[in-house]
């Protein structure tokens, strides 16, 4: 079986982290029963092969999954506006080693997001990010629909690697001591779709409830030209500026 690595640290708590639920307004429509970001990306870029758009990014030999998930989210955001932008393996590893101080130690997702808000990665800085109540499936679905995906981390279940290699849907299992970062791009009533290890992977909502320990909505630079009806985007940005100062 090919080698795959994990590398996400346990969730880092910071009282300053904004929560998406605080910025959802009464005007927000319910999410659709099913939604998938990838068809629009594929159509805009005229590429429908996830192994090309979302490569392994060194996550077979290094615990750089938090940066690989960043790269996959950036490719998705850019793809939604018709721009092909895929971080090279060298760029992913360079950023990972920069944030770890040159050792293969893994990273906290919150540290990665804070860095990305302050520094350019994959060509630009994100505008903001907000934590999701991972127990609220409606908010998770809204984040995928509104923001093009969810940056998430989970505690790895037994047989995670074997199921990925065999193209089996992830389901709950005995939790290990490992953590992994992925990027969710689709959902329906039964499952979610995430990007990881150079491909797509299905997972049940029961897996989500059992394994996911942190999840974030990310507002990319492209959000400046988007009308977020039902989301108080101006207040979110103002609050972020306040806690960051």
N, C-alpha and C positions, 0 to 999 in steps of 0.2 A: 504493500500500500504506500502511496506517495506520502511524503512528510508534510505535515501542516503544524503550525505553531499557534499558541495562544499568546497572551501578554498584557491583558487588561488588569489593572490593579483593582482592588475593591473600591466601591464608590467613595469619593471624597466629598464630605459635606462642608458647605459654606453658607452661612446665613444670608449672604448677599445674593445668592443665586436666585434669579427671577423665576417665577412659576407661570407657565402659559395660562393656566386657568384664571389667573387674575386679570387677564387682558382679553378674554373672550366675552363678547357682548351679547345682548339679547337678540341682536339682529343676525347672528350666525345661523345659517341653515344647517340642518342635520347632515351628517356625511352620507354619501351614497352607500348602498349596500355593498358595493365592491368598487375598487379603484386601483389602477395600475399606472405608475408614472412612466414605465419603460416604453410602451408603444409610442408615445409622443417623442421621447428621446430618439428612439430608433428611426422614426419617420423624419425628424429634423436632420439627423446626421446621415441618413441612408445607410445605416449599419445596424444589423439586428443580432450581432454575435456578442453576448455578454463577456466572453473570454477576451475579446479585443478591447472593449470599452472599460472593463473592470478587471485588470490583470492581477496576478498574484502579489505583486509588489513586495517581494522578499519575505512574505509571511510563511514561506516554507522552511526558511532557515533562521529567521529572526522573529522575536516577539513584538513585531511592529504593527499589530492589528489595528491599534488606535489611529495610526497614521494612514494605513491602507483604507480604513473606513472613511477618513477625511478625504482621501484622494477620490474614492468612489462617489462621495457626496458632491464633490466639486465637479466631477465629470457629469453627474446628473444635472446639476444646476446649469452648467454651461450648455449642455445638450438641449435643455428645454428652450433655450433661446437660439438654437441652431449653431452653436460654437463647439467645435471638436477640441477638447482640451483634456488630455490624459497625462497625468503625472508619470514621469519615467520612473523605473525601478530605482535608478540612482538618486533621483530627487526625493523619493519617499524615504529611502534609507538614510540619506543625508539629513533630512529633517528629524527623523527618529533619533539618530545619534546626537544631533544637536540638542534635543530636549532631554536625552538621558545622560548627557555628559560623556558620550562616547562608549557606553557599555550597553549590552543587551539585557536591559533590566525590566522592560515593559513600562507602561505609563498609566497615569490616571486620565480618564476622559476629560474631567473638568480642567486639568492643566492644559490639555491639548486645545480645548475650546477657548480658554482664556488667552493662550498664545495666538490662536488664529484670529481672535478679535483685535489683537494689538499688532500683529505682524502678517505680512503677506505669505500665503501658502497657496500653491497652485495658481499663482498669478494675481491673487487679490485677498483682501481681508473680509471676513464676514461682518455684517452690520450688528448682529446680536444673536443671542441664543437664550432659550428658556427651558427649564426643566418641565417634564411632563409628569403628571400623576400616572404612573405606569399601571395602576389598577383600574383606571378609567379608559376603557376601550374606545369610547366615543371620542375622547380627546386625542388618543393615538391616531385614530382614523382621520380626524380633522387635520392633524399635523402632517400626515402623509399627503392628504389632498391639497392643503394650502401651501405647504412649504417644500413639496417635492421629495419628502422622505423624513425619516427619523434616525438620528444617530444614537445608537443604543449599546449597552453592555449587558452581558449576562454571565451567570455562573454556569460553567460548562456541565452538561449532563453526561452520564455514562453513555457510551456508544456514539457520541457526537461525531467523531471522525469517521467511524465505520459507516454511519448513516449518510454522511455527506458523500463519501466515496461511492456508495451504492445508490445514490440518488433517492434515498428514502426521506420522507418528511420527518423533521425533528419533532419528537414527542417528549413529555416529561420522563425523567429518569433520575437515578441516584446522582446527587450533585457531587462533583469533584472539587478540588481546591483551586481549579483553574478559572480564569476569567477571559472573556473574548469580546471584541468589539466588532460590530457589523453595522450595515446601513439598510434600513427597511424601506422598500419602494412600492409595496403593493399589499393589498389585503382583500379578503372576502369574508363570508360568514364563518368559514371553517379555518382559514389559514392566513398567514402572512408570507411575504417573499422578502428575503434579505440578500444582500450582496456580500460575498466573502470568498476568500481563497480562489479568486479568479473566476467565479461563476455565481449562479443564483442558487438559493436554497429555500425550500419551503419549510414552514414551521407552524404547528397548531397554536391556537390561542391558549390552550391548556399549557403548552410549553412556555409561552410568554408569561403566563401567570406564575409558573413554577420557577422559571430560570432568570428572567430579566430583572436586573437590580438597579438599572438607571436608564433614562431615555431623555433625549433632548430634541426640541425643534430648533433648527438653525435658519436664520434669515441671511441669505447670501446677498451680495451687492445687487443682483438682479431684482431683488425685492423692492428697490427704490421705484421701479416702474410698474409695480403691481398694486392693484386695488384690493387690499385685504378687508373686504366687507365682513363685518362681524368680529374684527380683531382691532383693538385699540393700539395700533402700531406706533402712533406718535407718543402715547404715554409709556409704552414699553421702552422706546428709545430714550425718553427723558429719564425714566427710572434707572436704566442701565448707565446712563451718563452720571447720574447722581451717586450710585453705589461704586462706580469705578473711580470717582474723583477723590 
